[in-house]
Amino acid sequence: MATLNKYQDELIEHAMSVGALKFGSFVLKSGRTSPYFFNAGLLADGSVLDTLCSAYAVTIADALTAQPGLPPFDVIFGPAYKGIPFAAGTALVLHRDHRIDVGFAYDRKEAKDHGEGGVMIGAPVKGKRVLVLDDVATAGTAIRGAIATVKKEGGEVVGAVLLLDRQEVGRGGKSMIEEVEGILGGRGSVPTILKMKDLMAWLDRNGRTPELESMREYWERYGAKNAE
């Protein structure tokens, strides 16, 4: 089993306390019945937002020095809507705790047809290296959409950071992380705060055997074995 860092442990417990992380039976968009569900939209108070953005910042800072890891970037992009506060908070914590100064940007769901117009708000991304920040990705649809948005605005997406990697094999036989890394052109370009195996380690450590067994069964059926 994986060994959890302090910020991972705190994030799991915070997420459970506000109902963002639940164990049970949940039908996903993919049609799979999952033994857990993560709704990052419920991470909506000051304490949990502090924990979350600190975890994003630590993950990013560590990935910048890892081999292979993230290349340098200029702007964090948080896709609307959940990504907006996460990107802003992470940019703040990167400056405050890690002395990494970057801008942040986000998009509108619908283009503004008056004033300055357009779909992008915040730091300009044109000609900049951009890191996409996302919450939970199974199929990678949101990340692909964010990459397309940034490219359309003239930016270069050099990486993405996730709150949770479900570590599942997609329809093409690869994990979502492998597919996105292929798009971005580099292994290590999609670091994550938590993985499914981390949730399993937390359940094991806390003696939650029924939930752990359900997670193990799901892993045997859908897990990306090369991601262990």
ChimeraX commands (.cxc) that place a marker at each C-alpha (Angstrom):
marker #1 position 0.00,0.00,0.00 radius 0.5
marker #1 position 1.03,3.59,-0.65 radius 0.5
marker #1 position 2.38,5.78,2.16 radius 0.5
marker #1 position 0.47,9.05,2.46 radius 0.5
marker #1 position 2.06,12.44,2.91 radius 0.5
marker #1 position 0.60,14.73,5.58 radius 0.5
marker #1 position -1.13,16.98,3.05 radius 0.5
marker #1 position -2.69,13.96,1.30 radius 0.5
marker #1 position -4.00,12.61,4.58 radius 0.5
marker #1 position -5.42,16.00,5.58 radius 0.5
marker #1 position -7.08,16.47,2.20 radius 0.5
marker #1 position -8.79,13.07,2.32 radius 0.5
marker #1 position -10.12,13.73,5.82 radius 0.5
marker #1 position -11.24,17.26,4.93 radius 0.5
marker #1 position -12.96,15.99,1.79 radius 0.5
marker #1 position -14.81,13.31,3.72 radius 0.5
marker #1 position -15.88,15.75,6.44 radius 0.5
marker #1 position -17.69,17.98,3.92 radius 0.5
marker #1 position -19.09,15.11,1.84 radius 0.5
marker #1 position -16.86,15.75,-1.16 radius 0.5
marker #1 position -15.41,12.22,-0.96 radius 0.5
marker #1 position -17.90,9.41,-0.49 radius 0.5
marker #1 position -17.67,5.63,-0.55 radius 0.5
marker #1 position -20.60,3.54,-1.72 radius 0.5
marker #1 position -22.01,2.86,-5.20 radius 0.5
marker #1 position -22.02,5.56,-7.88 radius 0.5
marker #1 position -22.68,5.37,-11.63 radius 0.5
marker #1 position -20.14,7.43,-13.55 radius 0.5
marker #1 position -20.54,9.15,-16.92 radius 0.5
marker #1 position -18.57,6.26,-18.39 radius 0.5
marker #1 position -21.30,3.87,-17.26 radius 0.5
marker #1 position -19.04,2.18,-14.73 radius 0.5
marker #1 position -20.34,1.66,-11.20 radius 0.5
marker #1 position -17.69,3.09,-8.90 radius 0.5
marker #1 position -17.23,2.35,-5.17 radius 0.5
marker #1 position -16.31,5.98,-4.55 radius 0.5
marker #1 position -17.11,9.46,-5.82 radius 0.5
marker #1 position -15.30,12.78,-5.47 radius 0.5
marker #1 position -17.25,16.03,-5.90 radius 0.5
marker #1 position -14.68,18.83,-5.72 radius 0.5
marker #1 position -17.46,21.42,-5.89 radius 0.5
marker #1 position -18.15,20.74,-2.20 radius 0.5
marker #1 position -14.63,21.84,-1.19 radius 0.5
marker #1 position -16.09,25.22,-0.43 radius 0.5
marker #1 position -15.00,26.59,2.94 radius 0.5
marker #1 position -11.88,28.43,4.00 radius 0.5
marker #1 position -10.24,25.58,5.87 radius 0.5
marker #1 position -10.65,22.94,3.17 radius 0.5
marker #1 position -9.72,25.42,0.43 radius 0.5
marker #1 position -6.50,26.19,2.31 radius 0.5
marker #1 position -5.72,22.47,2.54 radius 0.5
marker #1 position -6.56,21.87,-1.12 radius 0.5
marker #1 position -4.60,24.78,-2.58 radius 0.5
marker #1 position -1.64,24.01,-0.33 radius 0.5
marker #1 position -1.70,20.44,-1.66 radius 0.5
marker #1 position -1.83,21.68,-5.25 radius 0.5
marker #1 position 1.10,24.01,-4.56 radius 0.5
marker #1 position 3.27,21.32,-2.92 radius 0.5
marker #1 position 2.53,18.92,-5.78 radius 0.5
marker #1 position 3.49,21.55,-8.36 radius 0.5
marker #1 position 6.63,22.65,-6.53 radius 0.5
marker #1 position 7.82,19.04,-6.14 radius 0.5
marker #1 position 7.05,18.26,-9.80 radius 0.5
marker #1 position 9.12,21.22,-10.99 radius 0.5
marker #1 position 12.23,19.63,-9.47 radius 0.5
marker #1 position 11.41,16.00,-10.28 radius 0.5
marker #1 position 12.96,13.94,-13.10 radius 0.5
marker #1 position 10.95,13.67,-15.27 radius 0.5
marker #1 position 8.75,16.48,-14.11 radius 0.5
marker #1 position 6.95,19.64,-15.01 radius 0.5
marker #1 position 8.71,22.18,-17.22 radius 0.5
marker #1 position 8.62,25.82,-16.06 radius 0.5
marker #1 position 5.36,27.66,-16.64 radius 0.5
marker #1 position 4.04,31.22,-16.50 radius 0.5
marker #1 position 0.28,30.91,-15.92 radius 0.5
marker #1 position -2.08,28.52,-14.12 radius 0.5
marker #1 position -5.32,27.98,-16.02 radius 0.5
marker #1 position -8.41,26.92,-14.04 radius 0.5
marker #1 position -11.32,25.82,-16.25 radius 0.5
marker #1 position -14.68,27.28,-15.29 radius 0.5
marker #1 position -16.27,26.88,-12.92 radius 0.5
marker #1 position -14.68,24.74,-10.20 radius 0.5
marker #1 position -11.18,25.47,-11.42 radius 0.5
marker #1 position -11.49,29.21,-10.86 radius 0.5
marker #1 position -11.05,29.40,-7.05 radius 0.5
marker #1 position -8.59,26.50,-7.11 radius 0.5
marker #1 position -6.32,28.28,-9.61 radius 0.5
marker #1 position -6.47,31.57,-7.74 radius 0.5
marker #1 position -5.77,29.97,-4.39 radius 0.5
marker #1 position -2.93,27.86,-5.76 radius 0.5
marker #1 position -1.22,30.86,-7.35 radius 0.5
marker #1 position -1.41,32.62,-3.98 radius 0.5
marker #1 position 0.05,29.67,-2.03 radius 0.5
marker #1 position 2.82,29.14,-4.61 radius 0.5
marker #1 position 3.89,32.74,-4.01 radius 0.5
marker #1 position 3.43,32.70,-0.24 radius 0.5
marker #1 position 4.96,29.32,0.61 radius 0.5
marker #1 position 7.24,28.44,-2.32 radius 0.5
marker #1 position 8.36,31.79,-3.76 radius 0.5
marker #1 position 7.04,30.74,-7.17 radius 0.5
marker #1 position 5.36,33.69,-8.88 radius 0.5
marker #1 position 2.94,32.87,-11.69 radius 0.5
marker #1 position -0.27,34.38,-13.01 radius 0.5
marker #1 position -3.65,32.69,-13.12 radius 0.5
marker #1 position -6.38,32.71,-15.74 radius 0.5
marker #1 position -9.77,31.14,-16.28 radius 0.5
marker #1 position -12.47,31.03,-18.89 radius 0.5
marker #1 position -16.14,31.85,-19.22 radius 0.5
marker #1 position -18.64,29.19,-20.22 radius 0.5
marker #1 position -20.01,31.64,-22.76 radius 0.5
marker #1 position -18.07,34.32,-24.62 radius 0.5
marker #1 position -18.69,37.88,-23.45 radius 0.5
marker #1 position -20.17,39.94,-26.29 radius 0.5
marker #1 position -19.53,43.40,-24.81 radius 0.5
marker #1 position -16.66,45.32,-23.20 radius 0.5
marker #1 position -13.37,43.54,-23.88 radius 0.5
marker #1 position -15.25,40.45,-25.06 radius 0.5
marker #1 position -13.75,36.98,-25.32 radius 0.5
marker #1 position -13.78,33.93,-23.06 radius 0.5
marker #1 position -10.58,34.39,-21.04 radius 0.5
marker #1 position -10.16,36.34,-17.81 radius 0.5
marker #1 position -7.04,37.01,-15.75 radius 0.5
marker #1 position -3.41,36.81,-16.81 radius 0.5
marker #1 position -2.92,36.80,-20.59 radius 0.5
marker #1 position -1.96,33.38,-21.96 radius 0.5
marker #1 position -0.87,34.45,-25.44 radius 0.5
marker #1 position 2.76,33.48,-25.91 radius 0.5
marker #1 position 2.89,32.00,-22.38 radius 0.5
marker #1 position 3.59,28.55,-20.99 radius 0.5
marker #1 position 0.43,27.37,-19.26 radius 0.5
marker #1 position -0.28,24.75,-16.57 radius 0.5
marker #1 position -3.86,23.44,-16.56 radius 0.5
marker #1 position -5.32,22.76,-13.12 radius 0.5
marker #1 position -8.16,20.21,-12.91 radius 0.5
marker #1 position -9.96,18.29,-10.20 radius 0.5
marker #1 position -10.98,14.70,-10.98 radius 0.5
marker #1 position -10.39,13.22,-14.40 radius 0.5
marker #1 position -11.53,9.83,-15.66 radius 0.5
marker #1 position -11.76,10.25,-19.43 radius 0.5
marker #1 position -9.72,13.47,-19.67 radius 0.5
marker #1 position -12.47,15.34,-21.53 radius 0.5
marker #1 position -12.15,18.50,-19.42 radius 0.5
marker #1 position -8.36,18.61,-19.75 radius 0.5
marker #1 position -8.55,18.19,-23.52 radius 0.5
marker #1 position -11.08,21.02,-23.66 radius 0.5
marker #1 position -8.84,23.25,-21.54 radius 0.5
marker #1 position -5.84,22.51,-23.78 radius 0.5
marker #1 position -7.89,23.48,-26.83 radius 0.5
marker #1 position -9.06,26.72,-25.16 radius 0.5
marker #1 position -5.53,27.77,-24.21 radius 0.5
marker #1 position -4.17,26.95,-27.66 radius 0.5
marker #1 position -6.96,28.96,-29.28 radius 0.5
marker #1 position -5.89,31.95,-27.18 radius 0.5
marker #1 position -2.25,31.58,-28.26 radius 0.5
marker #1 position -0.84,29.86,-25.19 radius 0.5
marker #1 position 1.22,26.67,-24.92 radius 0.5
marker #1 position 0.04,24.05,-22.43 radius 0.5
marker #1 position 3.14,22.45,-20.90 radius 0.5
marker #1 position 1.44,20.35,-18.23 radius 0.5
marker #1 position -1.62,19.67,-16.10 radius 0.5
marker #1 position -2.01,18.99,-12.39 radius 0.5
marker #1 position -4.90,16.93,-10.99 radius 0.5
marker #1 position -6.55,16.64,-7.62 radius 0.5
marker #1 position -7.37,12.96,-8.16 radius 0.5
marker #1 position -6.18,10.40,-10.69 radius 0.5
marker #1 position -8.66,7.52,-10.74 radius 0.5
marker #1 position -5.92,5.35,-12.32 radius 0.5
marker #1 position -8.39,3.67,-14.64 radius 0.5
marker #1 position -7.80,2.14,-18.05 radius 0.5
marker #1 position -9.71,3.94,-20.78 radius 0.5
marker #1 position -11.33,2.51,-23.87 radius 0.5
marker #1 position -8.05,2.67,-25.76 radius 0.5
marker #1 position -6.25,0.49,-23.21 radius 0.5
marker #1 position -4.25,3.38,-21.73 radius 0.5
marker #1 position -4.86,5.38,-18.57 radius 0.5
marker #1 position -6.11,8.94,-18.91 radius 0.5
marker #1 position -2.77,10.20,-17.56 radius 0.5
marker #1 position -0.85,8.34,-20.27 radius 0.5
marker #1 position -3.15,9.73,-22.96 radius 0.5
marker #1 position -2.80,13.34,-21.78 radius 0.5
marker #1 position 0.97,13.00,-21.35 radius 0.5
marker #1 position 1.03,11.80,-24.95 radius 0.5
marker #1 position -0.82,14.95,-26.03 radius 0.5
marker #1 position 1.57,17.15,-24.05 radius 0.5
marker #1 position 4.63,15.27,-25.22 radius 0.5
marker #1 position 6.31,14.35,-21.97 radius 0.5
marker #1 position 6.16,11.78,-19.17 radius 0.5
marker #1 position 5.74,13.45,-15.79 radius 0.5
marker #1 position 3.79,16.38,-17.22 radius 0.5
marker #1 position 0.60,15.45,-15.32 radius 0.5
marker #1 position 1.35,15.22,-11.57 radius 0.5
marker #1 position -1.51,14.42,-9.20 radius 0.5
marker #1 position -2.23,15.12,-5.54 radius 0.5
marker #1 position -4.11,11.87,-4.92 radius 0.5
marker #1 position -4.48,8.56,-6.73 radius 0.5
marker #1 position -6.98,5.77,-6.24 radius 0.5
marker #1 position -4.23,3.76,-4.53 radius 0.5
marker #1 position -3.85,6.58,-1.96 radius 0.5
marker #1 position -7.54,6.33,-1.09 radius 0.5
marker #1 position -7.12,2.59,-0.67 radius 0.5
marker #1 position -4.13,3.14,1.63 radius 0.5
marker #1 position -6.20,5.52,3.76 radius 0.5
marker #1 position -9.04,2.99,4.03 radius 0.5
marker #1 position -6.58,0.24,4.98 radius 0.5
marker #1 position -4.91,2.34,7.64 radius 0.5
marker #1 position -8.27,3.29,9.14 radius 0.5
marker #1 position -9.63,-0.25,9.21 radius 0.5
marker #1 position -12.46,0.38,6.76 radius 0.5
marker #1 position -12.41,-3.14,5.36 radius 0.5
marker #1 position -15.75,-3.28,3.45 radius 0.5
marker #1 position -14.96,-0.09,1.48 radius 0.5
marker #1 position -11.41,-1.31,0.86 radius 0.5
marker #1 position -12.61,-4.62,-0.54 radius 0.5
marker #1 position -14.97,-2.82,-2.92 radius 0.5
marker #1 position -12.10,-0.62,-4.05 radius 0.5
marker #1 position -9.87,-3.63,-4.62 radius 0.5
marker #1 position -12.55,-5.34,-6.73 radius 0.5
marker #1 position -12.93,-2.20,-8.84 radius 0.5
marker #1 position -9.16,-1.92,-9.21 radius 0.5
marker #1 position -8.88,-5.51,-10.42 radius 0.5
marker #1 position -11.51,-4.80,-13.07 radius 0.5
marker #1 position -10.58,-1.30,-14.26 radius 0.5
marker #1 position -7.28,-0.28,-12.67 radius 0.5
marker #1 position -4.30,0.77,-14.77 radius 0.5
marker #1 position -1.92,-1.89,-13.48 radius 0.5
marker #1 position 1.15,-0.12,-14.83 radius 0.5
marker #1 position 0.24,2.85,-12.59 radius 0.5
marker #1 position 0.70,0.97,-9.33 radius 0.5
marker link #1:1,2 radius 0.2
marker link #1:2,3 radius 0.2
marker link #1:3,4 radius 0.2
marker link #1:4,5 radius 0.2
marker link #1:5,6 radius 0.2
marker link #1:6,7 radius 0.2
marker link #1:7,8 radius 0.2
marker link #1:8,9 radius 0.2
marker link #1:9,10 radius 0.2
marker link #1:10,11 radius 0.2
marker link #1:11,12 radius 0.2
marker link #1:12,13 radius 0.2
marker link #1:13,14 radius 0.2
marker link #1:14,15 radius 0.2
marker link #1:15,16 radius 0.2
marker link #1:16,17 radius 0.2
marker link #1:17,18 radius 0.2
marker link #1:18,19 radius 0.2
marker link #1:19,20 radius 0.2
marker link #1:20,21 radius 0.2
marker link #1:21,22 radius 0.2
marker link #1:22,23 radius 0.2
marker link #1:23,24 radius 0.2
marker link #1:24,25 radius 0.2
marker link #1:25,26 radius 0.2
marker link #1:26,27 radius 0.2
marker link #1:27,28 radius 0.2
marker link #1:28,29 radius 0.2
marker link #1:29,30 radius 0.2
marker link #1:30,31 radius 0.2
marker link #1:31,32 radius 0.2
marker link #1:32,33 radius 0.2
marker link #1:33,34 radius 0.2
marker link #1:34,35 radius 0.2
marker link #1:35,36 radius 0.2
marker link #1:36,37 radius 0.2
marker link #1:37,38 radius 0.2
marker link #1:38,39 radius 0.2
marker link #1:39,40 radius 0.2
marker link #1:40,41 radius 0.2
marker link #1:41,42 radius 0.2
marker link #1:42,43 radius 0.2
marker link #1:43,44 radius 0.2
marker link #1:44,45 radius 0.2
marker link #1:45,46 radius 0.2
marker link #1:46,47 radius 0.2
marker link #1:47,48 radius 0.2
marker link #1:48,49 radius 0.2
marker link #1:49,50 radius 0.2
marker link #1:50,51 radius 0.2
marker link #1:51,52 radius 0.2
marker link #1:52,53 radius 0.2
marker link #1:53,54 radius 0.2
marker link #1:54,55 radius 0.2
marker link #1:55,56 radius 0.2
marker link #1:56,57 radius 0.2
marker link #1:57,58 radius 0.2
marker link #1:58,59 radius 0.2
marker link #1:59,60 radius 0.2
marker link #1:60,61 radius 0.2
marker link #1:61,62 radius 0.2
marker link #1:62,63 radius 0.2
marker link #1:63,64 radius 0.2
marker link #1:64,65 radius 0.2
marker link #1:65,66 radius 0.2
marker link #1:66,67 radius 0.2
marker link #1:67,68 radius 0.2
marker link #1:68,69 radius 0.2
marker link #1:69,70 radius 0.2
marker link #1:70,71 radius 0.2
marker link #1:71,72 radius 0.2
marker link #1:72,73 radius 0.2
marker link #1:73,74 radius 0.2
marker link #1:74,75 radius 0.2
marker link #1:75,76 radius 0.2
marker link #1:76,77 radius 0.2
marker link #1:77,78 radius 0.2
marker link #1:78,79 radius 0.2
marker link #1:79,80 radius 0.2
marker link #1:80,81 radius 0.2
marker link #1:81,82 radius 0.2
marker link #1:82,83 radius 0.2
marker link #1:83,84 radius 0.2
marker link #1:84,85 radius 0.2
marker link #1:85,86 radius 0.2
marker link #1:86,87 radius 0.2
marker link #1:87,88 radius 0.2
marker link #1:88,89 radius 0.2
marker link #1:89,90 radius 0.2
marker link #1:90,91 radius 0.2
marker link #1:91,92 radius 0.2
marker link #1:92,93 radius 0.2
marker link #1:93,94 radius 0.2
marker link #1:94,95 radius 0.2
marker link #1:95,96 radius 0.2
marker link #1:96,97 radius 0.2
marker link #1:97,98 radius 0.2
marker link #1:98,99 radius 0.2
marker link #1:99,100 radius 0.2
marker link #1:100,101 radius 0.2
marker link #1:101,102 radius 0.2
marker link #1:102,103 radius 0.2
marker link #1:103,104 radius 0.2
marker link #1:104,105 radius 0.2
marker link #1:105,106 radius 0.2
marker link #1:106,107 radius 0.2
marker link #1:107,108 radius 0.2
marker link #1:108,109 radius 0.2
marker link #1:109,110 radius 0.2
marker link #1:110,111 radius 0.2
marker link #1:111,112 radius 0.2
marker link #1:112,113 radius 0.2
marker link #1:113,114 radius 0.2
marker link #1:114,115 radius 0.2
marker link #1:115,116 radius 0.2
marker link #1:116,117 radius 0.2
marker link #1:117,118 radius 0.2
marker link #1:118,119 radius 0.2
marker link #1:119,120 radius 0.2
marker link #1:120,121 radius 0.2
marker link #1:121,122 radius 0.2
marker link #1:122,123 radius 0.2
marker link #1:123,124 radius 0.2
marker link #1:124,125 radius 0.2
marker link #1:125,126 radius 0.2
marker link #1:126,127 radius 0.2
marker link #1:127,128 radius 0.2
marker link #1:128,129 radius 0.2
marker link #1:129,130 radius 0.2
marker link #1:130,131 radius 0.2
marker link #1:131,132 radius 0.2
marker link #1:132,133 radius 0.2
marker link #1:133,134 radius 0.2
marker link #1:134,135 radius 0.2
marker link #1:135,136 radius 0.2
marker link #1:136,137 radius 0.2
marker link #1:137,138 radius 0.2
marker link #1:138,139 radius 0.2
marker link #1:139,140 radius 0.2
marker link #1:140,141 radius 0.2
marker link #1:141,142 radius 0.2
marker link #1:142,143 radius 0.2
marker link #1:143,144 radius 0.2
marker link #1:144,145 radius 0.2
marker link #1:145,146 radius 0.2
marker link #1:146,147 radius 0.2
marker link #1:147,148 radius 0.2
marker link #1:148,149 radius 0.2
marker link #1:149,150 radius 0.2
marker link #1:150,151 radius 0.2
marker link #1:151,152 radius 0.2
marker link #1:152,153 radius 0.2
marker link #1:153,154 radius 0.2
marker link #1:154,155 radius 0.2
marker link #1:155,156 radius 0.2
marker link #1:156,157 radius 0.2
marker link #1:157,158 radius 0.2
marker link #1:158,159 radius 0.2
marker link #1:159,160 radius 0.2
marker link #1:160,161 radius 0.2
marker link #1:161,162 radius 0.2
marker link #1:162,163 radius 0.2
marker link #1:163,164 radius 0.2
marker link #1:164,165 radius 0.2
marker link #1:165,166 radius 0.2
marker link #1:166,167 radius 0.2
marker link #1:167,168 radius 0.2
marker link #1:168,169 radius 0.2
marker link #1:169,170 radius 0.2
marker link #1:170,171 radius 0.2
marker link #1:171,172 radius 0.2
marker link #1:172,173 radius 0.2
marker link #1:173,174 radius 0.2
marker link #1:174,175 radius 0.2
marker link #1:175,176 radius 0.2
marker link #1:176,177 radius 0.2
marker link #1:177,178 radius 0.2
marker link #1:178,179 radius 0.2
marker link #1:179,180 radius 0.2
marker link #1:180,181 radius 0.2
marker link #1:181,182 radius 0.2
marker link #1:182,183 radius 0.2
marker link #1:183,184 radius 0.2
marker link #1:184,185 radius 0.2
marker link #1:185,186 radius 0.2
marker link #1:186,187 radius 0.2
marker link #1:187,188 radius 0.2
marker link #1:188,189 radius 0.2
marker link #1:189,190 radius 0.2
marker link #1:190,191 radius 0.2
marker link #1:191,192 radius 0.2
marker link #1:192,193 radius 0.2
marker link #1:193,194 radius 0.2
marker link #1:194,195 radius 0.2
marker link #1:195,196 radius 0.2
marker link #1:196,197 radius 0.2
marker link #1:197,198 radius 0.2
marker link #1:198,199 radius 0.2
marker link #1:199,200 radius 0.2
marker link #1:200,201 radius 0.2
marker link #1:201,202 radius 0.2
marker link #1:202,203 radius 0.2
marker link #1:203,204 radius 0.2
marker link #1:204,205 radius 0.2
marker link #1:205,206 radius 0.2
marker link #1:206,207 radius 0.2
marker link #1:207,208 radius 0.2
marker link #1:208,209 radius 0.2
marker link #1:209,210 radius 0.2
marker link #1:210,211 radius 0.2
marker link #1:211,212 radius 0.2
marker link #1:212,213 radius 0.2
marker link #1:213,214 radius 0.2
marker link #1:214,215 radius 0.2
marker link #1:215,216 radius 0.2
marker link #1:216,217 radius 0.2
marker link #1:217,218 radius 0.2
marker link #1:218,219 radius 0.2
marker link #1:219,220 radius 0.2
marker link #1:220,221 radius 0.2
marker link #1:221,222 radius 0.2
marker link #1:222,223 radius 0.2
marker link #1:223,224 radius 0.2
marker link #1:224,225 radius 0.2
marker link #1:225,226 radius 0.2
marker link #1:226,227 radius 0.2
marker link #1:227,228 radius 0.2
view
